[in-house]
């Protein structure tokens, strides 16, 4: 093992402890059953750290947010965090030693998670109780409520991207170019159409112009006719029929300017918060995500569900190792089985390609932030779904039919996951991040919630809220309430950081099979 120069380490520690102030409290012990604690500041070898009333002497350097053993963990024994196994020790770990990839490995293949039958650990956080809550939204003909009133210029095929972008630049309408719409087969084409229709008919969209080429696989005119039958204010142009790009842009600009005048006549009116569908997402997680930002968002999810609203929890690959806990909360055996089958299917698909998901989840950034195993990342990730019963399991980009907590079948990739939730009707996305990410969605506000104060300060222009204050004395209750209040403000028209920057990157459709 490479030895660390103590003088350099001391200098580094003195600098870092000013960035990560925690006073006398240098560790966090999450659950009485845990045999590890978390460093609330970088810990030098030989430090005496109090953990739940007993002192532990650190034996090596423990980075901020990383785990260290608080008792002897024998070779092959479970490492416990959140009151749940997150993997097995691959060597003897004495108290005070850093616990990470060098001595801890996922035990995904060594146990049957379903048979464990463990229940999700309750953090004992008080519920947020509010009376009737309203916001001012846009009433649509189908009864759904929009929190924005966009005119959307949507390509139905990648060949139309240039025209779509030109129309968007000349009018200020929201333009969505993409790489789909042709050379797609079977379910891949069906899914892409479902996503495009979900965006065109989204309650945040007041009117839409579809732009096709004229010879693509995606049936542009048919889609436009179907949207009109649903009462969606829809216009359609085909570049080939217009006589080329110049004419298509000219006509498209005229159409969009008329649509902008029409939607400007629609005004906000008071509606109950029960009309909200909120997607929850975590991207660039760190060791604090599952302790601060995700459970705080989970409280918001519970509150919204209690008020009659809907929350979509996605990222099935980030259930791996914790899917048994979600299945135990399903409203029916059918919903439970669909959750378990979705996880198994995604694991099997990766194995067919010769890929072990343990090499991709957690990602390198997650590991640098202190997450070691699939189980550890998943146990923290699922907390953003709260603690209520799961009412329904829906496919990728499908619209929920039930109110309450809904699970959607998506991968963990942020753009593909957020795209699907928005296509399914989510008007707003709560996006937690421990490493920091500025991205947004074309039609749905994305609220960025930092899991720790250093990231919040470093990326202040890109973050909306700081859940890192949980590590500085605020309760999850207080942070959760603040997130909920900001959610209601955004629903009523307040802008997010991503909207102010004009960021719209979170649009990508998960592939289904080969393309020709």
N, C-alpha and C positions, 0 to 999 in steps of 0.2 A: 504493500500500500504506500502510495506517495505521501510523504510527510509534508505538513503545511508549515511554512515558516511562521513562527509564533509572533515575531515582530510585525510582519506584514498583516497577519491575521488580526492582531490587536488594532492596527491602524484602520483596517477595513471595518472592524467591529465598532470602533468609535464613530466612524462616519455613518455606518448603517443604523446604529441605534438612535441617531437623530432623525432618521427617516422613518423608523418604526418604533415610535415611543409607546411604551406600555407600562411605565412606572415600575412598581415593585412586582407586578404580576407578569411573569415571563412565559407562562404556559397556559394551555387550555385543555381541560379534561372533560370530554363531551358526555360520557356515560359511565356510571359506576362499574360496569363490566369491562370497560376498555382497558387493555394492557399497554396502550400507547397514549401519549399526550402530544399536543401541538406546540411548536415554538412561536410565541408571540413577538419574538425578536430573534435575530441571529444569536445563537448560544455558543460560547467558547468552551473548549474542553476544560473541565474542572470547576465549572460553575455549579453552585448549589441552587437548585430550582425547586420551589414548593409546588407540589401537585396534590390537590385534594387532601391537604393536611399533613403530608409527609414530604421529606426532602429527598430529591433525586440528584445525584452528582453526575453531570454530563461527562461522557468518556471521549467524545470526539465532537467535531464541529457540526452543529445542527442549523441548517439555513432557516430563514424566516418562513413560517408556514409548513415546515416539514415535521415529520413524526419522530419521536424518540421513545424508547422503551422505558416503562416505569416499573417493570418487574421482569424477572427472568422469563424469557420465551424460549423453550427448548426447540431443538431441531424438529421440524414437522408439525409444530403446534400452531394453532390458529392465532393470527394477529387480529385483535378485535378493535373496531372503531365504530362509532354510532351504536354501540351495543350489538354489532353484527360482524361476522367474519369477513375480512377483506382479503384474505389470502393466508398462505402458510409460510412459516420461517424456513428458509433454505439453509440456515446455519443457526447455531446457538446465538441468541441475542441477549446480552446482559443489560441490566438497568443502566440507563444513561446513554446508550448507543443510538446513533442515528438509524432510523428504520426506513429503508427505501429499496430501490431496485437491486442493490448488492446483497441484501439479506432477506428479501420478501418477494414472493412470486404468487401470481394468481393461481388459485386451486380450482379454477372453473371446471376442469375435466375430472376432478377427483371426488366430486360429490353430487348428489342429486338435490338440487336446490328446492324442488317442489316438496320433497319429503321433510325438509327442515321444519317447515310450517311455522317459521318465526313471523311475528307481527311487527309492523313498523314501529320503531321506538317513538313515543310521543315526547316532545321536548318540554311539555308542560307549560307552554306559552298561553297566556290568557287569550281568549277569542276577542276579536274586534267587533263590538256590538254597535250598530248604527241604526237609526230609524230609516224611513223611506229616503232613498237617494235618487236624485235626478241629474241629468245633464241635458244640454240643448243639442239635438241632432237633426238630421235630415230624414223626413219620412218618405219612404219609397212606396211605389204602387203595390208591391207584393207584401207590404207590412213591415219589412225589415227597416232598420235604422242605420243611416250612414253617419260617420263622424267626420267625413270629408265630402266634398262635392266636386270631384274631379271630372274633367272631360278627358277621356282616355283615347289615345291613338295607338292601336294595337296591331302589330304585324301578325298575320296568320301563317307566314312562311318567312324564312330567313332572307329570301330574295327581295323582300319588300323593306328591309331594314333601313336602307338609305333614304327612301321616300318617307318612311315613318319618322326618322330622326329630323329630316328637313322640316316636315310639318310641325313637329314639336318645337323646334327652335324658332320658327316664324310666328307661332301662336302662343307659346307658353303652356300649352296643354301637356299632360303627362304622356310621354311616348315610351313604348316598350318594344325595343327590338330584341331578337333572340335567335337561336340557332336551330329551331324546330320547324315542323310543318310539312316536310317533304322527306322522301326516302325512309319513311317509318312504316312499320308493319304491325298488324294485330293490336295487342294490348298497349304497345308503345304509342301507337297513333291515337288509340282511344283515350289513353291517359292524357296525352298532350291536349287533345280537344277538350277534355274535361277541365284542365287547368285554364286554358284560354277562355272558355265559356265562364268559368268561375270568376275570372278577373273582369270580363266584360259585363257580367251581371252583378258584380259586387255592390253592396249597398253604399260603399264609399265612392262609387262612380255614378255620376248623374247622366252621362251620355257617352257613347263610344263610337269611334270610327274604325272599322276593320279595314285593313289594307292588305290585299293579296296580290300575287303576280298574275294568276289566271290559269296556271297549268299545274299547280301544286297538288299534293295528295290531300292536304287539309281542305275540306269543302267550305270555302269561305262564304259563298252565297247562301248555302244551306244553313250555316251557323248564324248568319245575319237574320235569316227568316225565322229561325227558332227563337232567337233573342227577342225579336219584335213580337212574336206570339206571347212571350212572357211579359210583355209590357215595357221592355227595355228600349230606351231611346237610342236606336242603332242606325248607323249609316255604313255604307260599304263601297269601296272602289277597288277595281282591279287594274293594275298598271298596264297590262297588255291591251285592255279595252280602252284605256284612256289615251293610248298612243305614246306611251313612254313616261319616263320619270318626270320630266318638266311639266307635262300636262297633269300628271297625277298629283304632283306637289301643289300646283296652282289650284286644282279643284279641291284637293284635300284641305288646303288653308281656308278656302271659302266656306266649306262645310263646317270645319271646326270653329271658326269665328261665329258662325250662326249658332252652333251648339253651346258655345260659351255664353252667348247672350241668353239662351233659353235656360240654362242651369242657374244663371245668376238670379233668376226670378224665384228660385226655391230658397226658402229661408229656414233657419233653425227654429225648432220648437221644443218645449220641455218634454222629455221622455224618461221613463224609469230606467235605472241602471241595469235592470234585468234584461234589457234588450241588447246588452253587450255580449259579444263572443270575443274572448281574449286568448290569443296564443301565447304559450310560455316557451322560452328557448334559452339555452345556455351555450355560449360560445367562447372558447379560450378560457376554460375553467382552470382554477387553481385550488389549492388546499382549503381556501376560505369560502369558495363558492357554495359548498354544501353546508356551511356553518352560518353564513351571513345572508348573502343575496338570495340563494335558492329557497331556504326555508322562509325568508321574509316574503318572497313572492308566493310561496305556498300558503301563507296566511291570507294574502290578498285573494288567492284562488278560493280558499274556503269561504271568505267573506262574500265574494261575488256569487258563488254557488248558493250560499244561504239567502241571498237577495233575489234569487231566481235567474241569475245569469249563467253563462256557459264558459267553460275553460277547456282549451285543447292542449293536451300533453302529447308531444310527439317524440321523435328521436329514439326509435325502438332499439337501435344498437347500443344506446346508452341506458338500457334497462338490464343489460346482460349482467347477471350476478345478483340482481335485485328484482327480477321479474316475478318471483314467488310472492314478494310483498305486494306488488300491484295486483296479481291474480287473487290474492286473499281479500282484496277490497272490491272485487267486481260484484256488480249487482246480481249477476246470475252465473251459473256454471258455463254457459255459452260464451259470455264475455270473457270470463277467466281463461277459457280454453283458447280463444282467439288471441289473447295477449301472449300466452305461452307459445302458441304455434308461430306467431309472427317473429318472436325472438329466435326460435329454433330454425325457422326458414332462413333468416338472414345469416345466422351462423353457418348453416349448411351451404348456402350459396357462396360464402367466402371460402369455405373449405374446398369446394369444387374447383375454385380457381387457385388452390394451393396457398391460400392466405389464412394465416392465423390472426383473428381479430385482436388477440392479445398484443400483437405488434403494432396495431393502429390505434387502439383504445386502451389506455390513455395515449394521447399524442405526445410528441416530444415537448411541446409547450406545456401540456398538462403535467408531465413528469418534472420539468424544471420548476413548476409551481408547487410541487410536493405530493402530487398524486402518483401512486405506484401501480395499482392493479385495476383491472376492470371492475371488480366488485366495489372497490373504494370509490371510484368515479361514479358508478351507477347509484350507489346508496346516497351520494350527495346530489346527483342529478335529479332523481325522482322526487326529492323534497319540494321542488318548485310546483308540483301538482297538488300540493296540500294533502289533506287527510280524509277527504270525503269519499263516498262510494263512487266507483267508476260506472257510469250509466250506459256507456256504449263504446264499441270499438269500430272505427270507420277506416276505409281504405284511403289511399293516398289522394289528397285533394277532394275527398267527398264531403258533402255538407252534412253535419250532424243532424239527426232527427230528434234527439233527446236533449233536454236541458241538463245542466250540471257538468260534472267532470267527464270529459270524453278523451279517449286515447286514439290517436291517428297513426297509421302505419307509415312511418317515414324513416329514412336513414338519419344519421347524426350530422350530416353535412348541413351547415347553417343555411345557405341559400336554398337548397332543395327542400329542407324542412319548413322554413318560413314560407316559401312559395306555396307549399301544399296547404298550410294552415290558413293562409289568406284566401286561397282559392276555395277553401271550405267555408269561408264566411267570416273569419276573424277580422274584426275592424281595427284592432290594436294588437301589438305584440310587446310583451314584457321580456326583455333580452338581458340576461345576467352575464357578466364577464369578469373574469379574474385577471386576464392578461391584457384586455383592452382591445376593442374593435369598433370602428366608426360607422360601419355599413348600415344602410336603411333599405326600405322596401318602396317600390314605385307608388303604391296606392294606400298602404296602411302605415300609420305612425309606428315607429319602433322606439320604445323607451329603453334607454341603456342604463343598466344598474351595475355599478362597480362593486365588486365583493370586498375590496380593501381600499383604504384611504390613499396609499401611495399611487395606485393606478388611477384613482379618481382625480388626484391632483395633477398627475403627469399628463393625463388626457382630458383635462378639464373642458376643453372645447367640444369633446365628443361624448361626454358622459352627461346623463340627466340627473342621476341620483347616486348617493354613496351609501351602500349598506355596510361599509367597513366600520361605521360608527358603532356597530354591535360589539366590536372588539375594544371600544373606547368608552363603554359605559351605557350606551343606549340599549334598550331591550329590542328583541325581535318585534314585539308588539308595537313599539314606537316607530320603528323603521317600516314595518308592514303598513301601518296606518298612513305614513307619509307617502308610500308608494301608491296606495289606494287613492289618496286625495289627488295626487298628481295624475293618476290614470283618469280620474273624472274630469280634471281640467283639460287634459289632452282630448278626451272625448268631446268636450265642449268647444274645442277649437284652438287651445294652446299648442304651440309648436314644440317639437322635439329637436334635439341637437342635430340628428340626422336630416330632418326636414329643413332646418335652417341652412345646412350645408348643401342641400339638394342631392343627397346620397340616395341612390335607388338600386344598389347592386344586388339586393336579395331577391333575384328572380332567376331561378334555374330549376329545370324539371328533371327529376330522377329518371334515368333511362330504364326501359323495360325491354330487354332482348336486343337482337342485332338490328342494324340499320343498313339499307342497301344503297 
